[in-house]
């Protein structure tokens, strides 16, 4: 009788743990579906308060496109501004500082910070060694996201935006912070998305994803065609 009682209690305990795990996973799945559903809805302005904004830069034309985009936005609504570029990118943050110093945004002027982030994969790096660097880059991105906790994320193609956007999406699911992600595909992408754009599109992580060519919008119908921004 004693053994049967112990077996019953052990079975009950095991079933309770299993039920708890299933319940937690179900809640996470429901929350994930809610986040995906809400992310795909049009955004509505909630208040006139400024929004902390994280801007992901990349060397070359990507940074020029992003700064042109910022020049056309209401920068008095987007501050403080946090500019992030890859650790090996020596030019983008300098261009951002020049842009900020010449800005006519008196309210937001002086409220910009400049940061670097580790890259998960360098050009020519083997896939085996990139596993370790990807883990380091993800940990660094997590630390930056905890520190900044932006309300808006702007990006237009650099691979460094993927861990940042993925962490922002995780924060949404966990209820830590809701960051609206806006992705603008580069003007150089005429017929297909970049890898970063494709990941954000397929996983529905971006709140709004803009393209600069109509044929690209036809191929990816959930994107928004805005014309050439350059």
KEFIVEX-514539 format. One record per residue: residue number from 1; residue in three letters; x, y, z of N, C-alpha, C in turn. Coordinates in pm, whole numbers. Atoms other than C-alpha are relative to their C-alpha. Example, Ala and Ser with C-alpha at 12.3 -4.5 7.8 and 13.67 -1.06 7.14 Angstrom:
# KEFIVEX-514539
n:res:n.u:n.v:n.w:ca.u:ca.v:ca.w:c.u:c.v:c.w
1:ala:89:-119:0:1230:-450:780:90:120:0
2:ser:-82:-119:-6:1367:-106:714:-77:109:73
This chain:
# KEFIVEX-514539
n:res:n.u:n.v:n.w:ca.u:ca.v:ca.w:c.u:c.v:c.w
1:unk:83:-121:0:0:0:0:86:125:0
2:unk:-90:-114:-7:288:232:88:65:29:-134
3:unk:-64:-19:131:458:173:-247:-99:58:-101
4:unk:101:-53:92:134:237:-433:-25:148:27
5:unk:21:-140:-36:90:562:-241:115:86:-52
6:unk:-117:-73:49:446:672:-326:-5:12:-152
7:unk:10:-3:146:392:578:-691:-104:101:-45
8:unk:106:-95:35:68:779:-699:47:143:17
9:unk:-50:-136:-23:234:1087:-547:106:39:-103
10:unk:-104:-27:100:529:1056:-785:-63:29:-135
11:unk:69:-21:128:296:1027:-1084:-71:134:-3
12:unk:73:-126:-11:87:1320:-963:97:118:-12
13:unk:-100:-106:6:399:1533:-916:53:16:-143
14:unk:-50:-5:138:529:1442:-1263:-103:62:-92
15:unk:107:-57:83:193:1522:-1421:-17:149:26
16:unk:14:-142:-34:177:1855:-1235:109:82:-67
17:unk:-111:-69:66:519:1953:-1367:-26:9:-149
18:unk:29:3:143:417:1850:-1719:-110:100:-35
19:unk:110:-95:25:92:2048:-1697:49:143:11
20:unk:-55:-134:-17:282:2352:-1571:83:41:-122
21:unk:-83:-29:117:531:2331:-1859:-88:28:-122
22:unk:90:-19:113:251:2293:-2114:-74:133:11
23:unk:71:-126:-20:63:2588:-1961:89:120:-32
24:unk:-94:-110:27:372:2812:-1972:28:13:-149
25:unk:-26:-3:144:450:2715:-2332:-122:51:-77
26:unk:122:-47:65:87:2777:-2428:-15:151:14
27:unk:6:-144:-22:94:3124:-2273:101:74:-86
28:unk:-103:-63:83:420:3205:-2452:-43:0:-147
29:unk:46:8:139:273:3084:-2783:-111:101:-26
30:unk:110:-96:17:-43:3292:-2734:53:143:-1
31:unk:-60:-134:-3:166:3597:-2645:74:27:-130
32:unk:-71:-16:125:383:3540:-2953:-97:29:-114
33:unk:101:-24:104:75:3520:-3176:-60:140:13
34:unk:53:-134:-22:-59:3840:-3018:99:105:-49
35:unk:-103:-95:43:272:4020:-3078:8:6:-152
36:unk:-5:4:145:282:3906:-3442:-123:69:-59
37:unk:125:-63:48:-82:4013:-3491:6:151:16
38:unk:-5:-144:-26:-30:4353:-3332:110:68:-81
39:unk:-110:-57:78:302:4408:-3510:-43:28:-143
40:unk:45:-16:137:127:4369:-3844:-108:104:-19
41:unk:104:-102:10:-136:4633:-3764:60:138:-22
42:unk:-48:-137:16:-100:4999:-3871:19:68:135
43:unk:-29:-69:-125:56:5214:-3601:-84:125:13
44:unk:76:-120:-27:-145:5488:-3440:77:84:102
45:unk:-72:-84:-96:16:5786:-3266:-72:1:134
46:unk:59:8:-134:-38:5759:-2891:13:130:77
47:unk:-20:-125:-72:103:6086:-2764:102:83:-76
48:unk:-97:-90:63:318:6382:-2856:135:-5:69
49:unk:-127:9:-73:596:6276:-2622:110:-53:-93
50:unk:-111:51:82:942:6216:-2774:22:-149:24
51:unk:-22:144:-5:1039:5856:-2846:149:-30:-8
52:unk:-141:40:5:1379:5712:-2763:20:-89:-123
53:unk:-14:62:132:1515:5594:-3098:140:-58:-19
54:unk:-125:69:32:1784:5343:-3190:16:-6:-151
55:unk:-24:-7:144:1936:5392:-3536:121:-87:-32
56:unk:-107:93:35:2143:5109:-3684:63:45:-132
57:unk:-72:-49:118:2408:5225:-3933:90:-108:-58
58:unk:-95:88:68:2630:5052:-4185:81:83:-96
59:unk:-89:-78:86:2926:5179:-4384:-51:3:-143
60:unk:38:-13:141:2877:5298:-4740:-132:70:-17
61:unk:124:-66:36:2549:5394:-4897:-111:-17:102
62:unk:105:22:-100:2340:5251:-4613:-8:116:98
63:unk:-1:-112:-95:2449:5525:-4374:-52:127:-66
64:unk:48:-119:72:2389:5795:-4637:-152:-4:-14
65:unk:145:14:12:2037:5661:-4697:-69:26:134
66:unk:62:-16:-131:1961:5648:-4325:2:146:45
67:unk:-8:-141:-39:2081:6004:-4263:-92:86:-85
68:unk:96:-71:84:1877:6128:-4559:-143:-21:51
69:unk:132:30:-56:1576:5955:-4409:-25:80:128
70:unk:14:-74:-125:1636:6113:-4069:-22:149:-25
71:unk:13:-142:31:1667:6456:-4228:-144:35:-38
72:unk:138:-24:42:1311:6416:-4360:-101:-26:110
73:unk:91:32:-109:1163:6301:-4028:-8:113:101
74:unk:13:-97:-108:1043:6503:-3732:92:-43:114
75:unk:-98:45:-98:1357:6466:-3525:-32:48:141
76:unk:39:-45:-133:1199:6660:-3239:-86:-104:71
77:unk:77:109:-58:985:6348:-3187:87:-121:30
78:unk:-86:117:-11:1279:6108:-3203:125:34:81
79:unk:-118:-19:-85:1507:6167:-2907:-32:-49:140
80:unk:-140:1:44:1721:6077:-2739:23:-102:-112
81:unk:-33:87:112:1879:5917:-3046:128:-76:32
82:unk:-116:87:-24:2121:5625:-3018:44:-57:-134
83:unk:-55:51:125:2339:5553:-3319:91:-119:31
84:unk:-81:121:-20:2490:5204:-3342:58:-43:-135
85:unk:-67:51:120:2744:5076:-3595:92:-114:42
86:unk:-89:112:-28:2964:4768:-3620:134:50:50
87:unk:-127:-39:-60:3290:4778:-3426:108:24:-106
88:unk:-100:-16:107:3486:4752:-3753:-34:114:-96
89:unk:43:-112:85:3297:5044:-3910:55:130:58
90:unk:-67:-119:-52:3514:5353:-3869:-58:132:-51
91:unk:48:-122:64:3309:5601:-4072:-143:38:38
92:unk:143:-28:-15:2937:5570:-3998:-31:90:119
93:unk:27:-80:-118:2941:5713:-3647:53:142:-16
94:unk:-52:-135:28:3158:6004:-3762:-99:79:-85
95:unk:100:-66:85:2901:6082:-4032:-124:37:81
96:unk:115:-29:-84:2623:6061:-3774:27:120:91
97:unk:-36:-115:-84:2807:6306:-3546:-2:129:-81
98:unk:3:-117:87:2851:6546:-3836:-144:39:-31
99:unk:142:-25:26:2482:6510:-3919:-67:66:120
100:unk:62:-56:-121:2381:6582:-3560:48:142:27
101:unk:-54:-133:-28:2610:6883:-3528:-57:105:-95
102:unk:56:-93:97:2457:7038:-3840:-152:1:1
103:unk:145:10:-5:2100:6954:-3742:-61:129:52
104:unk:73:-117:-47:1847:7233:-3696:-103:-37:106
105:unk:92:48:-104:1661:7028:-3437:50:48:136
106:unk:-49:-58:-124:1711:7246:-3131:-43:-82:122
107:unk:47:78:-114:1504:7025:-2900:82:-127:19
108:unk:-72:126:-11:1691:6708:-2983:151:13:-8
109:unk:-145:-18:17:2036:6858:-3039:70:-28:133
110:unk:-76:34:-119:2290:6723:-2797:-55:-121:73
111:unk:60:116:-65:2068:6426:-2711:22:-124:-85
112:unk:-36:117:80:2246:6173:-2928:121:-70:63
113:unk:-113:80:-47:2477:5891:-2824:45:-92:-112
114:unk:-60:78:109:2710:5684:-3040:65:-124:61
115:unk:-47:126:-56:2786:5318:-2977:45:-95:-111
116:unk:-43:103:93:2959:5026:-3143:-45:-136:51
117:unk:45:135:-33:2849:4664:-3153:85:-101:-75
118:unk:-78:105:64:3036:4345:-3230:-77:-58:-119
119:unk:62:66:115:2970:4186:-3568:0:-150:21
120:unk:9:145:-15:2854:3827:-3576:79:-73:-107
121:unk:-71:68:109:3026:3753:-3906:75:103:-84
122:unk:-82:-88:82:3314:3927:-4081:12:-59:-140
123:unk:-18:45:138:3374:3908:-4455:118:-98:-6
124:unk:-105:99:12:3573:3592:-4530:15:-90:121
125:unk:-10:82:-121:3522:3444:-4182:-67:-135:-22
126:unk:57:133:15:3459:3070:-4166:-126:-14:85
127:unk:125:18:-72:3119:2948:-4050:23:-62:138
128:unk:-29:64:-129:3277:2743:-3770:35:106:105
129:unk:-41:-104:-95:3444:3041:-3605:-109:105:20
130:unk:106:-100:-14:3139:3258:-3669:-102:-38:106
131:unk:91:41:-106:2942:3050:-3416:33:74:130
132:unk:-43:-68:-122:3147:3194:-3131:-21:150:-7
133:unk:17:-145:13:3143:3549:-3265:-147:40:-2
134:unk:143:-27:-2:2767:3527:-3318:-53:4:142
135:unk:42:3:-140:2718:3435:-2952:46:127:73
136:unk:-53:-123:-63:2940:3726:-2844:-81:121:-47
137:unk:75:-113:55:2758:3967:-3077:-142:5:58
138:unk:135:5:-55:2418:3850:-2948:-1:46:146
139:unk:-10:-43:-140:2526:3894:-2585:21:150:9
140:unk:-24:-145:1:2655:4243:-2666:-127:75:-38
141:unk:126:-63:41:2329:4330:-2845:-101:-3:114
142:unk:91:10:-114:2132:4208:-2542:33:105:104
143:unk:-42:-100:-98:2336:4429:-2310:-38:141:-45
144:unk:34:-132:52:2284:4731:-2535:-151:24:5
145:unk:146:-14:0:1909:4668:-2564:-53:19:143
146:unk:40:-18:-139:1875:4637:-2185:35:143:45
147:unk:-44:-135:-39:2068:4963:-2147:-84:109:-65
148:unk:69:-105:75:1884:5162:-2415:-151:-12:12
149:unk:144:27:0:1537:5004:-2420:-74:99:-90
150:unk:58:-100:90:1437:5205:-2729:-148:-25:-26
151:unk:140:12:39:1079:5275:-2826:-14:-15:-152
152:unk:-1:9:145:1167:5299:-3197:137:-52:-45
153:unk:-124:50:60:1427:5108:-3400:-7:26:-150
154:unk:-9:-28:143:1530:5231:-3747:120:-75:-57
155:unk:-111:70:63:1740:5012:-3975:-27:-17:-149
156:unk:17:10:145:1802:4963:-4345:96:-98:-66
157:unk:-74:104:70:2003:4653:-4411:118:-64:69
158:unk:-119:64:-58:2309:4592:-4192:-34:-125:78
159:unk:24:124:-73:2338:4242:-4051:-2:19:150
160:unk:-2:-27:-143:2401:4395:-3709:-139:30:55
161:unk:136:-30:-49:2031:4485:-3693:-77:-126:36
162:unk:75:123:-24:1922:4119:-3683:-3:-38:148
163:unk:10:33:-143:2025:4038:-3322:-73:107:79
164:unk:70:-108:-70:1896:4379:-3211:-151:-15:-17
165:unk:144:16:25:1556:4327:-3376:-54:-127:63
166:unk:45:125:-61:1537:3968:-3253:-19:17:150
167:unk:12:-25:-144:1598:4080:-2894:-118:91:28
168:unk:116:-89:-17:1345:4362:-2934:-129:-80:-11
169:unk:119:85:17:1092:4103:-3055:-21:-87:123
170:unk:9:82:-122:1172:3881:-2756:-52:83:117
171:unk:48:-89:-106:1120:4178:-2523:-150:24:-12
172:unk:145:-16:20:775:4227:-2678:-75:-121:54
173:unk:67:123:-42:682:3865:-2618:-1:-13:152
174:unk:-11:11:-145:803:3879:-2258:-64:117:74
175:unk:64:-116:-63:631:4213:-2196:97:94:66
176:unk:-101:-87:-60:956:4390:-2111:-4:140:-59
177:unk:0:-129:68:944:4665:-2371:-59:-18:-139
178:unk:54:6:135:749:4736:-2688:75:99:-88
179:unk:-77:-83:92:984:4867:-2956:-59:-16:-140
180:unk:50:4:137:839:4958:-3295:119:-2:-96
181:unk:-112:18:92:1074:4837:-3570:-40:46:-139
182:unk:23:-50:136:1089:5026:-3900:123:-36:-84
183:unk:-110:43:87:1297:4873:-4176:-20:59:-139
184:unk:3:-58:135:1377:5056:-4501:101:-74:-85
185:unk:-91:74:86:1522:4833:-4770:80:96:-88
186:unk:-89:-86:77:1816:4982:-4958:-50:18:-144
187:unk:39:-28:138:1757:5144:-5295:70:-93:-97
188:unk:-73:94:86:2010:4897:-5436:-76:-132:-17
189:unk:77:123:8:1760:4617:-5374:-123:23:-87
190:unk:106:-27:99:1541:4622:-5685:-96:-118:-13
191:unk:83:117:27:1415:4264:-5727:-17:-94:119
192:unk:13:88:-116:1476:4086:-5396:56:68:123
193:unk:-45:-54:-127:1529:4163:-5031:145:-39:29
194:unk:-126:41:-60:1864:4165:-4860:-30:-109:102
195:unk:22:106:-98:1915:3884:-4610:-68:56:126
196:unk:60:-61:-118:1830:4120:-4322:-148:27:-23
197:unk:139:-30:31:1511:4236:-4491:-85:-126:-11
198:unk:74:125:16:1409:3880:-4576:-31:-63:136
199:unk:21:57:-134:1456:3763:-4216:-111:76:74
200:unk:101:-80:-69:1251:4052:-4075:-138:-18:-63
201:unk:128:18:71:982:4000:-4341:-60:-137:31
202:unk:51:136:-19:950:3622:-4304:-42:-24:144
203:unk:30:23:-141:954:3628:-3922:-94:105:57
204:unk:96:-104:-38:720:3932:-3913:46:78:124
205:unk:-53:-74:-114:945:4121:-3673:-12:150:-18
206:unk:7:-144:24:921:4463:-3840:-145:47:3
207:unk:135:-58:-1:617:4679:-3768:-36:52:-139
208:unk:20:-47:136:655:4844:-4107:131:-18:-77
209:unk:-116:28:83:889:4744:-4387:-18:71:-134
210:unk:14:-85:117:946:4993:-4668:96:-43:-111
211:unk:-84:28:116:1080:4934:-5019:-5:121:-94
212:unk:-11:-117:86:1189:5182:-5284:-25:-30:-147
213:unk:30:39:137:1091:4990:-5597:-135:-72:-4
214:unk:133:61:3:734:4892:-5697:3:-150:-25
215:unk:-6:144:27:839:4551:-5832:39:-79:124
216:unk:-37:66:-125:989:4469:-5493:-122:-13:91
217:unk:122:6:-80:661:4552:-5323:-96:-106:-54
218:unk:89:103:57:472:4328:-5565:46:-140:39
219:unk:-53:132:-38:701:4039:-5476:-22:-27:148
220:unk:20:13:-144:665:4105:-5103:-117:91:40
221:unk:119:-86:-12:306:4235:-5063:-21:62:137
222:unk:17:-61:-132:330:4306:-4690:92:120:20
223:unk:-87:-117:-7:596:4569:-4758:-76:122:-52
224:unk:64:-127:38:514:4936:-4826:91:73:-97
225:unk:-78:-72:101:631:5113:-5141:-7:150:28
226:unk:-5:-143:-33:747:5469:-5066:73:82:-107
227:unk:-78:-74:101:943:5561:-5381:145:13:42
228:unk:-144:-15:-26:1310:5653:-5397:23:106:107
229:unk:-27:-90:-111:1438:5816:-5079:132:75:-15
230:unk:-130:-65:20:1781:5917:-5210:-15:125:-86
